[in-house]
Amino acid sequence: MGKMPTPAALAVGAAVVAVALVAAACTSSSGAPSTSVPSRRSTTAPALSVAATPPGPVPAQYAALYVQLSAGLDSYQAAVAAMPDYRATGPSAPSFHPAAELLDANGNQQAKLLAPGALTRVEGELDAFQRLGVTGVTIGIKLPLLLSQYTPRAANYADFYAAVARQARERGFTIDVELGGLFCGTAFSTCSYNYPSTVAGWAQLSAEQAKIVIARVHPDFLDILSEPNTEANLTKIPALETQAGVVEFINDTLAGIGAHRSTEIGAGAASWFPISYDEAIARTGVNVLVEHIYPLSPQISATIVATAELANQVHKPIVADEVWLYKGTTTLGANVTQSSTESKLDAYSFFEPLDQRFLTITRQWSMKADVSFTSAFWSWQLFNYVAWTPALDAGSVDQTLGLLYQGAQQAIGHGEASTSGRVWVPAG
């Protein structure tokens, strides 16, 4: 794979986050119903029932991609089946800690997080996760939202995230926070900031925001770096995706944070980078190794297995705070904006059988690797998918993801989960 990630893997996770939150914002502003999601915690609500939606036939134009993804899943399954079992408690006591991305609190929404009703939507999403059986949430608190020298309403954002954390704690959730830059200068955001031009400068800002997060949110895990190529792309600091730059960033950020109470700080290089990156990260002072799993290939599957072996050797737990089967193609370009047109494929129901396979294998990997926390990124698909049509295929990303968001809200309101949701968190 070399020192650079493959084209189909570039900027996967963060790009999808940005697209998803733009779609959610569009849905909210267009008057789509949000009241179907309960706004208060309910400890007596019944578990969600499964509403199985037929996946539908695979459209001809996606048949080759479907076969390619199936082959990737085959390699993933074979690699996980052959890997050793690192569970300290042994196979007789399997443990799995299913988490999900809290999309309604993701920082790429920016000012929409401070609008009336924002916290109510977050509470509704948390309630739905609780009924599904999810035990943890991933929250993207993006730079520089909490830094007053960049953001006039930084204190308001800090208050919002403190309130989100209180709501999550009330429901017993483990909290993982992902840092990283906002999607400024892309199709997803018009914001513009004058960032530092060096790794050390970006580390200083990251440490400053991290300290605020630790003081106000008190997360169980704090992910300071998980996709070096995405971060380099967003900050325009090319050195951030080199192995030396990654180590420099982590060491400088840790030094800037200092004492971090009970929060465990983690970093990783995502599964599409060579294992040498995680080996170098493991030699820093991070408490946990972070993994992102999206695209699959025999080499990426081997890296995922190698990360489990490394974590066992260095006695550092793994936090996999973004996992989903990425539907990218070889036409995907090498920047964060070009993956937007690919991301809407994740919403279509004809891909659900592949998502179910991915989630099943990832559960198996998480248990055998003794992973502390594994978070499904596309949390809306845990409740609903969108039926593919030629018109949707020709339409915008926002249109498809807006329908996905509406459908997920309606499913939650009816007390339903998708089959994928029940694969991720089996009933009982």
C-alpha positions as CSV (number, residue, x, y, z in Angstrom):
1,M,0.0,0.0,0.0
2,G,3.0,2.3,0.5
3,K,3.1,5.5,2.5
4,M,-0.1,6.9,1.0
5,P,-3.6,5.5,1.4
6,T,-5.3,4.1,-1.6
7,P,-7.5,6.6,-3.6
8,A,-10.7,4.9,-2.6
9,A,-9.8,5.3,1.0
10,L,-9.0,9.0,1.1
11,A,-10.9,11.2,3.5
12,V,-13.6,8.6,4.0
13,G,-14.9,9.2,7.5
14,A,-14.7,12.9,7.9
15,A,-16.2,13.6,4.4
16,V,-19.2,11.4,5.2
17,V,-19.7,13.2,8.5
18,A,-19.8,16.6,6.7
19,V,-22.3,15.3,4.1
20,A,-24.5,13.7,6.6
21,L,-24.8,16.8,8.8
22,V,-25.5,19.0,5.9
23,A,-28.4,16.7,4.9
24,A,-29.7,16.7,8.5
25,A,-29.6,20.5,8.6
26,C,-31.4,20.7,5.3
27,T,-34.1,18.3,6.6
28,S,-34.5,20.3,9.8
29,S,-34.8,23.6,8.1
30,S,-37.3,22.3,5.5
31,G,-39.8,21.5,8.3
32,A,-39.4,17.8,8.2
33,P,-40.9,16.3,11.4
34,S,-38.6,16.0,14.3
35,T,-41.2,15.7,17.0
36,S,-41.6,12.0,16.2
37,V,-38.4,11.5,18.2
38,P,-39.0,11.5,22.0
39,S,-37.5,14.5,23.6
40,R,-37.2,13.2,27.2
41,R,-35.5,10.1,28.6
42,S,-37.7,7.1,29.0
43,T,-36.4,4.2,31.0
44,T,-39.5,2.2,30.6
45,A,-39.9,2.4,26.8
46,P,-40.0,-1.0,25.1
47,A,-37.1,-2.2,23.0
48,L,-37.4,-1.3,19.3
49,S,-39.0,-3.9,17.0
50,V,-37.4,-4.9,13.7
51,A,-39.0,-3.4,10.6
52,A,-37.4,-5.4,7.8
53,T,-37.5,-3.6,4.5
54,P,-36.8,-5.6,1.4
55,P,-33.4,-4.5,0.1
56,G,-34.6,-4.5,-3.5
57,P,-32.6,-5.6,-6.6
58,V,-29.1,-4.3,-7.2
59,P,-29.2,-1.7,-10.0
60,A,-27.3,-2.7,-13.0
61,Q,-24.9,0.2,-12.7
62,Y,-23.9,-0.9,-9.2
63,A,-23.6,-4.6,-9.9
64,A,-19.8,-4.5,-10.3
65,L,-19.4,-2.5,-7.1
66,Y,-21.6,-4.9,-5.2
67,V,-19.4,-7.8,-6.3
68,Q,-16.2,-5.8,-5.4
69,L,-17.6,-5.1,-1.9
70,S,-18.6,-8.7,-1.4
71,A,-15.1,-9.8,-2.2
72,G,-13.8,-7.3,0.3
73,L,-16.1,-8.7,2.9
74,D,-14.8,-12.2,2.0
75,S,-11.3,-11.1,2.7
76,Y,-12.3,-9.4,6.0
77,Q,-14.2,-12.4,7.2
78,A,-11.4,-14.8,6.4
79,A,-8.8,-12.6,8.1
80,V,-11.0,-12.2,11.3
81,A,-11.8,-15.9,11.4
82,A,-8.0,-16.8,11.3
83,M,-6.9,-14.2,13.8
84,P,-6.0,-15.2,17.4
85,D,-8.5,-14.5,20.2
86,Y,-7.1,-11.8,22.5
87,R,-9.9,-11.7,25.0
88,A,-8.6,-11.6,28.5
89,T,-11.8,-13.3,29.7
90,G,-11.6,-16.0,27.1
91,P,-14.1,-17.0,24.3
92,S,-16.6,-18.3,26.9
93,A,-17.3,-14.8,28.1
94,P,-17.6,-12.7,24.9
95,S,-17.9,-9.0,25.4
96,F,-19.0,-6.4,22.9
97,H,-19.5,-2.7,23.5
98,P,-21.7,-1.4,20.7
99,A,-21.7,2.4,20.2
100,A,-23.0,4.7,17.5
101,E,-22.2,8.1,16.1
102,L,-24.3,10.9,17.6
103,L,-24.9,12.7,14.3
104,D,-27.2,15.3,15.7
105,A,-24.4,16.7,17.9
106,N,-21.6,16.6,15.3
107,G,-19.7,19.9,15.1
108,N,-19.9,20.3,11.3
109,Q,-23.4,21.7,11.9
110,Q,-21.8,24.7,13.6
111,A,-24.3,27.4,14.5
112,K,-27.3,25.0,14.0
113,L,-26.1,23.3,17.2
114,L,-27.1,26.5,19.0
115,A,-30.5,26.9,17.4
116,P,-33.7,26.1,19.3
117,G,-34.6,22.4,19.3
118,A,-31.0,21.2,18.7
119,L,-30.6,19.6,22.2
120,T,-34.1,18.1,21.9
121,R,-33.1,16.3,18.7
122,V,-30.0,15.1,20.5
123,E,-32.1,13.8,23.4
124,G,-34.3,11.9,20.9
125,E,-31.3,10.3,19.2
126,L,-30.0,9.2,22.6
127,D,-33.3,7.8,23.6
128,A,-33.5,5.8,20.4
129,F,-30.0,4.4,21.0
130,Q,-30.9,3.5,24.5
131,R,-33.9,1.5,23.4
132,L,-31.9,-0.2,20.7
133,G,-29.3,-1.3,23.3
134,V,-26.4,0.8,22.2
135,T,-24.0,1.5,25.2
136,G,-21.8,4.3,23.9
137,V,-21.8,7.4,21.7
138,T,-19.2,9.1,19.5
139,I,-19.4,12.9,19.4
140,G,-17.5,15.0,16.9
141,I,-16.4,18.2,18.6
142,K,-14.6,19.8,15.8
143,L,-11.9,22.5,15.9
144,P,-12.0,25.4,16.4
145,L,-15.6,25.5,17.8
146,L,-14.5,25.8,21.4
147,L,-11.6,28.3,20.9
148,S,-12.6,31.8,21.6
149,Q,-9.9,33.4,19.5
150,Y,-11.5,31.7,16.5
151,T,-15.2,31.4,17.4
152,P,-17.1,34.3,19.1
153,R,-19.7,31.8,20.5
154,A,-17.1,29.3,21.8
155,A,-18.5,29.4,25.3
156,N,-22.0,28.6,23.9
157,Y,-20.7,25.6,22.1
158,A,-18.9,24.4,25.2
159,D,-22.2,24.8,27.1
160,F,-24.0,22.8,24.4
161,Y,-21.6,19.9,24.5
162,A,-21.6,19.9,28.3
163,A,-25.4,19.5,28.1
164,V,-25.1,16.7,25.6
165,A,-22.7,14.9,27.8
166,R,-25.0,15.2,30.8
167,Q,-27.8,13.7,28.7
168,A,-25.6,10.9,27.6
169,R,-24.4,10.2,31.1
170,E,-28.0,10.1,32.4
171,R,-28.6,7.2,30.0
172,G,-25.5,5.4,31.1
173,F,-23.6,5.9,27.8
174,T,-19.8,5.7,27.5
175,I,-18.7,8.9,25.7
176,D,-16.0,9.1,23.1
177,V,-15.1,12.5,21.6
178,E,-13.4,12.9,18.3
179,L,-11.4,16.1,17.6
180,G,-10.3,17.2,14.1
181,G,-10.9,20.2,11.9
182,L,-14.2,21.5,10.6
183,F,-14.9,21.1,6.9
184,C,-14.1,24.7,6.1
185,G,-13.5,25.5,2.5
186,T,-15.4,22.6,1.1
187,A,-18.9,22.2,-0.4
188,F,-20.2,21.5,3.1
189,S,-19.2,24.7,4.9
190,T,-18.5,28.3,4.1
191,C,-16.4,28.9,7.2
192,S,-12.8,30.0,6.8
193,Y,-10.1,30.2,9.5
194,N,-6.4,31.2,9.4
195,Y,-4.9,28.0,10.8
196,P,-1.3,27.6,11.7
197,S,0.9,26.2,8.9
198,T,2.9,23.7,11.0
199,V,2.2,20.5,12.8
200,A,3.3,22.1,16.1
201,G,0.8,24.9,15.6
202,W,-2.1,22.6,14.9
203,A,-1.1,20.5,17.9
204,Q,-1.2,23.6,20.1
205,L,-4.8,24.4,19.0
206,S,-5.8,20.7,19.4
207,A,-4.4,20.6,22.9
208,E,-6.3,23.8,23.8
209,Q,-9.6,22.5,22.6
210,A,-8.9,19.1,24.2
211,K,-8.5,20.7,27.6
212,I,-11.8,22.4,27.3
213,V,-13.5,19.1,26.3
214,I,-11.9,17.3,29.2
215,A,-13.0,20.0,31.6
216,R,-16.6,20.4,30.3
217,V,-17.5,17.0,28.7
218,H,-15.4,14.6,30.8
219,P,-15.3,12.0,28.0
220,D,-14.2,8.4,28.7
221,F,-12.1,8.5,25.5
222,L,-10.7,11.5,23.6
223,D,-9.6,10.8,20.0
224,I,-7.0,13.4,19.0
225,L,-6.1,12.0,15.6
226,S,-7.7,9.1,13.6
227,E,-7.4,9.9,9.8
228,P,-4.1,11.7,9.1
229,N,-4.8,12.2,5.5
230,T,-8.1,13.9,6.2
231,E,-6.6,16.2,8.8
232,A,-3.8,17.1,6.4
233,N,-6.3,17.9,3.7
234,L,-8.5,20.0,5.9
235,T,-5.7,22.0,7.6
236,K,-3.5,22.3,4.5
237,I,-0.6,20.9,6.6
238,P,0.8,18.1,4.4
239,A,3.2,16.9,7.1
240,L,0.2,15.7,9.2
241,E,-0.2,12.6,7.0
242,T,3.5,11.6,7.2
243,Q,4.5,9.1,9.9
244,A,7.0,11.6,11.4
245,G,4.3,14.3,11.4
246,V,1.8,12.1,13.1
247,V,4.2,11.3,15.9
248,E,5.2,14.9,16.3
249,F,1.5,16.0,16.4
250,I,0.6,13.3,19.0
251,N,3.6,14.1,21.3
252,D,3.1,17.8,21.1
253,T,-0.7,17.5,21.7
254,L,-0.2,15.3,24.7
255,A,2.4,17.6,26.2
256,G,0.0,20.5,25.7
257,I,-2.9,18.7,27.3
258,G,-1.0,17.6,30.4
259,A,-3.0,15.9,33.1
260,H,-6.3,14.6,31.7
261,R,-8.2,13.3,34.7
262,S,-9.9,10.0,34.0
263,T,-10.2,10.6,30.2
264,E,-8.1,8.1,28.2
265,I,-6.5,9.8,25.2
266,G,-6.2,7.9,21.9
267,A,-4.9,8.2,18.4
268,G,-4.6,6.1,15.3
269,A,-3.9,6.1,11.6
270,A,-7.0,4.4,10.2
271,S,-7.0,0.9,8.7
272,W,-6.0,2.2,5.2
273,F,-2.5,3.3,6.5
274,P,0.3,0.8,6.9
275,I,0.6,-0.8,10.3
276,S,3.9,1.0,10.8
277,Y,1.9,4.1,11.6
278,D,0.1,2.5,14.5
279,E,3.3,0.9,15.6
280,A,4.9,4.4,15.9
281,I,1.7,5.8,17.6
282,A,1.9,2.9,20.1
283,R,5.3,4.2,21.2
284,T,3.9,7.6,22.2
285,G,2.1,8.3,25.4
286,V,-1.5,7.6,24.2
287,N,-3.6,5.5,26.4
288,V,-5.5,3.8,23.6
289,L,-5.1,3.0,19.9
290,V,-7.8,4.4,17.6
291,E,-9.1,2.5,14.6
292,H,-11.4,3.6,11.7
293,I,-12.7,0.9,9.4
294,Y,-14.4,1.8,6.1
295,P,-12.9,0.5,2.8
296,L,-12.0,-3.2,2.6
297,S,-9.3,-5.1,0.7
298,P,-7.1,-8.0,1.5
299,Q,-4.3,-5.6,2.6
300,I,-6.7,-3.5,4.7
301,S,-8.2,-6.6,6.3
302,A,-4.6,-7.7,7.2
303,T,-3.9,-4.3,8.8
304,I,-7.1,-4.5,10.9
305,V,-5.9,-7.9,12.2
306,A,-2.4,-6.6,12.7
307,T,-3.7,-3.7,14.8
308,A,-5.4,-6.2,17.2
309,E,-2.1,-8.1,17.5
310,L,-0.2,-4.8,18.2
311,A,-2.7,-3.7,20.8
312,N,-2.3,-7.0,22.6
313,Q,1.5,-6.7,22.5
314,V,1.7,-3.2,23.9
315,H,-1.2,-3.7,26.3
316,K,-3.2,-0.7,25.0
317,P,-6.9,-1.1,24.3
318,I,-8.5,-0.3,21.0
319,V,-11.2,2.3,20.4
320,A,-12.8,1.8,17.0
321,D,-14.9,5.0,16.9
322,E,-15.8,5.0,13.2
323,V,-16.8,1.8,11.4
324,W,-19.0,1.2,8.3
325,L,-18.8,-0.4,5.0
326,Y,-17.7,2.3,2.6
327,K,-19.3,2.2,-0.9
328,G,-16.5,4.1,-2.7
329,T,-15.4,3.3,-6.2
330,T,-12.1,3.6,-8.0
331,T,-13.4,6.9,-9.5
332,L,-13.1,8.6,-6.1
333,G,-10.5,11.4,-6.2
334,A,-7.9,12.2,-3.6
335,N,-9.6,15.0,-1.6
336,V,-12.3,15.4,1.0
337,T,-14.9,16.9,-1.2
338,Q,-15.0,14.4,-4.0
339,S,-16.3,11.6,-1.8
340,S,-19.5,13.4,-1.2
341,T,-21.2,12.0,-4.3
342,E,-20.2,8.5,-3.3
343,S,-21.6,8.8,0.3
344,K,-25.2,8.7,-0.7
345,L,-24.8,5.1,-1.8
346,D,-24.5,4.2,1.9
347,A,-28.2,5.1,2.3
348,Y,-29.7,2.7,-0.3
349,S,-31.4,-0.4,1.0
350,F,-30.0,-2.7,-1.7
351,F,-26.7,-2.4,0.1
352,E,-28.2,-3.5,3.5
353,P,-27.2,-7.2,3.2
354,L,-23.6,-6.1,2.7
355,D,-23.8,-3.8,5.7
356,Q,-25.2,-6.6,7.8
357,R,-22.2,-8.8,6.8
358,F,-19.8,-6.0,7.7
359,L,-21.4,-5.3,11.0
360,T,-21.4,-9.0,11.9
361,I,-17.7,-9.4,11.0
362,T,-16.8,-6.2,12.9
363,R,-18.6,-7.5,16.0
364,Q,-16.5,-10.7,15.7
365,W,-13.3,-8.7,15.3
366,S,-14.2,-6.4,18.2
367,M,-14.8,-9.4,20.5
368,K,-11.7,-11.3,19.5
369,A,-9.5,-8.2,19.7
370,D,-11.1,-7.3,23.0
371,V,-12.0,-3.8,21.7
372,S,-13.1,-1.4,24.4
373,F,-15.6,0.6,22.2
374,T,-16.8,0.1,18.6
375,S,-19.0,2.8,17.1
376,A,-21.1,2.4,13.9
377,F,-20.8,5.6,12.0
378,W,-24.1,5.5,10.0
379,S,-26.4,5.5,13.0
380,W,-29.4,6.5,10.9
381,Q,-29.2,3.1,9.1
382,L,-29.6,1.4,12.4
383,F,-33.2,2.4,12.0
384,N,-33.9,2.9,8.3
385,Y,-32.7,2.8,4.7
386,V,-33.8,4.5,1.5
387,A,-35.2,2.6,-1.4
388,W,-33.1,3.3,-4.5
389,T,-34.8,4.9,-7.5
390,P,-33.4,6.3,-10.8
391,A,-34.6,9.7,-9.8
392,L,-32.8,9.6,-6.4
393,D,-29.7,8.3,-8.1
394,A,-29.7,11.3,-10.4
395,G,-30.4,13.7,-7.6
396,S,-28.3,15.4,-5.0
397,V,-26.6,13.9,-2.0
398,D,-28.6,16.2,0.3
399,Q,-31.9,14.9,-1.2
400,T,-31.0,11.2,-0.5
401,L,-29.6,11.8,2.9
402,G,-32.5,14.1,3.8
403,L,-34.9,11.2,3.1
404,L,-32.7,8.9,5.1
405,Y,-32.9,11.2,8.1
406,Q,-36.7,11.6,7.8
407,G,-37.2,7.9,7.5
408,A,-35.0,7.2,10.5
409,Q,-37.0,9.7,12.6
410,Q,-40.2,8.1,11.5
411,A,-39.0,4.6,12.3
412,I,-37.9,5.7,15.7
413,G,-41.2,7.3,16.3
414,H,-42.9,4.0,15.4
415,G,-40.6,2.0,17.7
416,E,-38.7,0.3,14.9
417,A,-35.1,-0.6,14.1
418,S,-33.7,-1.8,10.8
419,T,-32.3,-5.4,10.4
420,S,-28.8,-3.8,10.4
421,G,-29.6,-2.2,13.8
422,R,-30.5,-5.6,15.2
423,V,-27.4,-7.1,13.7
424,W,-25.3,-4.5,15.5
425,V,-27.2,-4.8,18.8
426,P,-29.0,-8.2,18.9
427,A,-32.2,-8.2,21.0
428,G,-31.8,-9.7,24.5
